[in-house]
Amino acid sequence: MAMGRNVEDVINVHAPNHLREGRLAEMMLEMVYDDQYATQIARFYADCTPEEQLAFMDRHGLPERLMEEYYEMFVKS
């Protein structure tokens, strides 16, 4: 994992608005998708390393399977 990177920094690069890491965790837990954060949600899956993603899930007490379920429901084209 790249040292010094955190999910919030990665997902908000050049984004028109700011998505807090805690809000992303809430959205995943509640299985809701907010279009205003489409860029950041896509970046979570595309730009964060698997290690960063798993560390995020662990920090927020989210089961790993939730990351895949959220992707399947809202991100996968």
Order of alpha helices (4+ residues) and beta strands (2+ residues): alpha-alpha-alpha-alpha-alpha
